[in-house]
């Protein structure tokens, strides 16, 4: 029986070895496909640390491959299986269902994720693999675990939830090693945490993790106050750990390039930024409690655009909010910012739907980013003379959570306290804007 499997095999560790061992046990001859840098990039794999030759050497030195081939393009698996007369295609269970189409050519076996490998092997500093725990067991936490497989050198190991039963179900469903009943237990066996709990809990969970010497990637908004956000950054600096607010847009290639184009002077001096983010929500935590509402849920994104394009030194902020009779929260808000020589408007909605576009107006032209602008794949620089217009296209892979995780992992490995893509002062400024916007709006019903 001839078996084939594929992978990046970056920073080769015991989990890779065990997967190859189980693949080899399925037959008599194992072929291993190692991905090229270009193919990894095309499929959204980030932070690959080793060259192709180093990764091939990793597999060779394992002594488990009878033959090694190079995977260079999408669709190659179909040709490889036929070319090499493959009987079994084997792959990790985190890809469950993804390769069922290959059943037309051979048997497809999904190998269960190896648990327990990171407690000792992955802790070795030479491996460079960061053990991550998830705080929270909701939808975005599940998406994070799925996205993490696209970031090299990261292993999501454990989960903590306020409801232990939910944590156990989450760990079983997503094949994590541990479900923790207490946060302290989680913090004892991971290097970093991703916090994906209700907004009002972020500060306390992040503080505990930082005080335990654990790196923190915290969902937006990090907190709902400027003082608490600033305090967390100060604590992180004192403890020498990385703290990063998980605003995926800030780290996405298309958004970064859009900011660079707009600020390059090509559209002249920026005078106005208008950004809208709305979604219709009929039930859920967003519509209830003191931390609910469209501002707390969505304003981080349009305010990010304002801060990246105009800076943090605004002079005035005013908010108008729609709060229907009987609603616990505002369901639509317009936040107007005044800068010394520019203005910005951020519109958010949970009960009102609008075009989710971003327009950056300058003295020579403007940048237009169509909906959904926060998942920037395409934008245009437009001018009075339309012949000068220019279009830009960029990839936005998956849910985008891989971009923030890749940046987080890069900062940890390089001992960086701050990301130039999203600076601490910008994170703190946005927290202050949200706090002010929620504190004293003009309310209509």
Buried (B, 14 or more C-beta within 10 A) or exposed (E): EBBBBBBBBBBBBBBBBBBBBBBBEBBEBBBBBBBBBEBBBBBBBBBBBBEBEEBBBBBEEBEBBEEBBEBEEEEBBEEBBEEBEBBBBBBBBBEEEEBEEBEEBBBBBBBEBBBEBBEEBBEEEEBBBBBBBBBBBBEBBBBBBBBBBBBBBBBBBBBBBBEBEBBBBBBEEBBBBBBBBEBEBBBEBBBBBBBBBBBBBBBBBBBBBBBBEBBBBBBBBBBBBBEBBBBBBEBBBEBEBBBBBBBBBBBBBBBBBBBEBBBEEBBEEBBBBBBBBBBEBEEEBBBEBEBBBBBBBBBBBBBBBBBBBBBBEBEEBBBBBBBEEEBEBBBBBBBBBEBEEBBBBBBBBBBBEEEBBBBBBBEEBBBBBBBBBBBBBBBBBBBEEEEEEEEBEBEBBBBBBBBBBBBBBBBBBEEEEBBEBBBBBBBBBBBBBBBBBBEEBEEEE
